[in-house]
Amino acid sequence: MLSIVPFSTISILFLYSYSKDLTLQTTSHLVSVREIKKSQVRDYFRELKQQASLFSQSDFAKASIGRFYGFSAAFERLGPTIESARVTAQQLYEPGGWDKYKAPEQDSEQQEKFKSIEQGDGLYKRVHLRYHKEYAKLVRESDFSDILLVDETGNVVYSVTKQANWGTNLINGQYKTTSLADSFQKLKIQMDQVKNPSELYHFSDFALNPLTNEVVAYLSLPIMQHSYVRGVIIFEISNKGLNALMSDREGLGKTGETFIVGSDNKLRSDLSLTPEYSVFNSFTNSQYTMSSPPYPMRLMEKAVPVDLAVIVKKKYWQPTLD
């Protein structure tokens, strides 16, 4: 009887020590996974930034926005005034149609205008034919979902996808409060404060684009020519690249996964094991933010200050066993 008590005590101590070591090993492994993912995410955005920067410095980008034979000049000539040019621009394309022109209206004046465009007589038509193909190819082959050219005064003189914000002004137009406009405005403030803005850029965090109903980010850079700013190129970034990175669950077992959460408690990558917790749902339904169950705010408060955190949450997903 006397020997049973010490043996029980030793067993309890051994189990406690083993459990503690196992917890430390698991946590250490998760921290290692976190660091790998953090490095991958940083490299991903660094490569996007480098790709965008090299393109903005290319002769192709400089020529395409030029004030003599590029989109800026062609945009200005769409009307006798810049205001009328904006109106004309917004009537040229089907929203989201890339290079699909709107059908002409019955008004005779409108018919003449579209007739001129269809025949390729308009300067904008010729410029568009010259440059659109390469811009569209870059969008199709990358994680960019759109590329926009904006002149120095804020006019969106070109867009690959031609959403409704194409042809508008990002400073005083109807979309001046959007994330796209915010990215341009903040870069412009920086450019106005320095003599050489060639190294400047502005990255806007992911937000819902109300025109496409997609969650996107924006990377804005100046286009320089002969030491002068000719305009701004804005790359719209989808979250498909982040999803691809975070969906790799190697080393996480059957129920483990990694995901990215912003300081607003909204997702930046989808959860593969619980599809309802998607980036889109997180931005459109407060039920799917990370401040809602099964992710309590106190848990996320520990995760947000670091770039990527280890979150251990038991039974947020219960696999079905057949």
N, C-alpha and C positions, 0 to 999 in steps of 0.2 A: 504493500500500500504506500509505503514511504517512497519507494522508487518511482511510482507512477507520477507523482507530483512534479519532480524535477524533469522527468521525461516529457510531460505535457508542456511544461514551461519552455523547454528547449525546442519542442516542435513548433510552438506558437511563435517563438522568436525567429526560428528558421523560416517559417512561412512568411512572417512579416518582412524579414530581410530579403527573401526571394521576391516577394511581391514588389517591394520597393525597388530592387534592382531591375525587375522587369519593366516597371513604370519608367525608370530612368532611361533604360535602353530604348523603350518605345518613343519616349519624348525626344531623345537624342536623334533617333532615326527620322522623326517628323521634322525636327529642326534642320536636319541635313536636307530633307526633301524641300523644305521651305527655301533654304539658301540656293538650291539648284534652280527652283522655279523663279526666284527673285532675279537670279543672274540671267536666266533665259528671257524674262520679261524686259529687263533693262537692255539686253542685247537686241531684242526685237525692235524696241522703240529707237534704239541708237541706229539700227540699220535703216529703219523707215526714214529717220531724220537725214541720214547720209544720202539715201536715194533721192529724197525730195530736194535736198540742198544741191546735189550735183546736177539735177535736172533744171533747177532754177537758174543755175549758172551757165547752162548750155546755150550755144548760139541759137538753137531752135526756139527755146523759151524766150530769149531776148527779141528775136525777130517776130515772134508771134504776137507779142503785145506792143510792138513798135508803133510810134505815133505817125509814121509815114505810110508803111505798107502792112501794118499789123491790125489786130483787133481793136485797139484803141482808136485808131484813125477811122476804121470802117464803121465802128459804133457811132462815132460823132456824126458821120455823114448819113445816118439813117433818117435824119430829120434836120430841118433848118435851125432848130434849137436843141439843146441837150435834153430838155423836157420832152419834146416831141420824139426825139431819138429813142428815149426810154419806152415811150408808148408804142412806137413802131416795133421795137425789139421784142416786147412782150406779146406782140401779135404774130410774130413770125413762126414760132415753133409750138408744137403740141407739148404741154407740160410733161416732162419726163420722157420726151420722144427722141432724145439724142440728136438726130439730124432730120427728123420728120417735120415738115412744114405744115402749118395749119391750112385747111382748105380755104380758098378766098371767099369773102363775103359777097353778097349780091350787089352791094353799093359799087357803082362804076369806078369811083376813085380808088376803092380798095382793090377792085379787080385789076386795074392798071398797075397798082403797086406790086401785087403778087405776080402779075405777068412778068414784070421786070425782073423780079427775083428768080422766078422759075427759069427764065431764059439765061440766067447766069450773068446778067448785065450789071447787077449791083456789086459794089465793092465788097460789101460784107459777104455776099455769096462766094465770091472768088477767094477771099481770105479764108473763109470757113472750109472750102474745098482743099485749100493748100495745107491747113494745119490740123483739122479735126481728126483725121484718120490716126495720126500718131498719138494724139492725146487719148483717143478712145482705146487704142491698143494698150496703152499704159494702164488704164483703168481696168480693162479686162484681165490683164496679166498680173495684177498686184492686189494688195489689200486696200487700195484706194477705191472708194465708191463714187467719187466725182473729183474733178479738178476744175477750179474756177480761176479766171483771170479778172483782176479788179484794177481799174485805173487809179491814179493818185487821188482823185476826188470821190472815190467810193463806188463808182458805177461798175456793176458786174458785166463786163464786156464780152465774156465768153464762159460757157459751162459745157462740160461734156454731155451731161444728162438733160440739160435745159429744164430744170425744175422752175417753179413759179417765181423763184427769187432771181432768176436770170433776167438781166435787163433793168433791175431795180438798183437803187442806191443804198449802200449799207450804212450810210451816215444819217440820212434823213428820210429814207424810203419806208415802206410798210413793214419791212423785215429788219429794221434797225435794232430791235431788241433780241434777236435770235443769237444763238451761239456762234453762227457763222459771222454775223456782223460784229459780235463782241471780239472774235479773234482778229478781224481786220482792224477794228478800232484800237485795240490795245497795241498791235504792232505799229500802227500809224503814230501813236503817241510816242513810242520808243524811237521811231525813225526821225520824228521831228525834233528830238532832243540830242541827237548825235550828228557829227559831220560825216562819218562813214558807217552807214547802217548795213554794210554787206554781210556781217556776221550775225545779224539779228534774226530772231524767229520768235514765234509765239505759238504755244500749244494749248489748245482749249480742251478741257476734260470732256469725257463722253456725256452726251445729253441726247434727249429725244428730238429728232428732226421732225417737226410737225408736218412737213411737206411730203415726206416719204414714210413716216411712221417707223423709222429705224433709229437705233441708238448709234450715234457716230461721234467722232472727235474731229478736231480741225487743227491742221498745222499750216501756219502762214509764214511765208518768207518773201523778202523783197526781190524784185528782179532788177539788177543793176546793169547799166550800160554806159561805158565811158564815165564811170564814177557818179552817175546820176541814177536816181530811182525812176524806173519807167512804169512801175506798177507793182502789184502784189499777186503772188500765186498762192492759192489756198488748196490744200489737199484734204479732202474729206476721207476719214479713215473709218472703215467698218470694224466691228469687233470679231470678225471671223478668225483673224490671226491669233488673238488672245484665246479664243475658244479652242483652237487647235493645240496651243501650248498647254492649256490647263486641263484638257481632256485626257492627256497622257497620264494614266494612273499607275504606272509602273512602280512597284515597291510599296503600294498602298493597300494591298489585299483586295478582298471582295467588296468591302464597304467603305473604303477610304477614298477621298478625292480632295483636290485642291481647287480653290476658286479665289477670285479677286473681288474685294469690296472697297468702294470708295468711302471717303470721309462723310458722305451723305447717307451711308448705310445701304446704298444701292449697289447691285451687282455690276461688275464689269466683264464677267464671264459666266456662262451658263453652268448649271450643275447637272451633270450627266445622269446621276442616280435619282434625282428628283427633278424631272423635266419642267414641272410647274414653276420651279425657281429658275427662271430665265432672266436674261438681262432686260428683255422687253417688258416682261411682267413686273420686274422690279421698278421700272420707271413709270409704269402706267397704273399699278395697283399697289397701294401701301401694304397690302397683306403679304406681299412677297419681298418686302425689304428685309434687311438683316436685323432690324430692330423688332421684328415680329417673331412670334413663336414659329419654329422651334429654336430660334436664335435670339435669346434675350439680349437686351441692350447692354447689360453689364458685361456680357461675354464679348460683344463687339467693341465695347469701349477699350478693351485690352488689345484688340486686334488692329484697330485703325491707326494708332500712332506709328507703327512700323509699316514698311512697304508691303510685306507679306507676312502673315502671322500663322502660327500653328493653332488651330482650334480643334479641341477634342470634345466632341459632343456625342453622347451615347444615344443610340436608338432614334436618331432623327430620321433614319430610313430603315425599315424592316424588310429584309428580303423574303420573298415567298419561296417556301421549300416544297417542291413537288414530291 
